[in-house]
């Protein structure tokens, strides 16, 4: 999440209990932010965008 903050110049806030699972993988830096967020959605997360803040929550 820290990397996403730097690449896309956004603040990321996680709400709720952090799951006990780990996410590994690679994200190309040239991907649109919306594609990255879609990857989070299909892995069981939901998100809300409020200005330059992305709020991520488990489903």
Buried (B, 14 or more C-beta within 10 A) or exposed (E): EEEBEEBBEBEBEBEEEEEEEEEEEEEEEEEEBEEBBEEBEEEEBBBEEEEEEBBBEEE
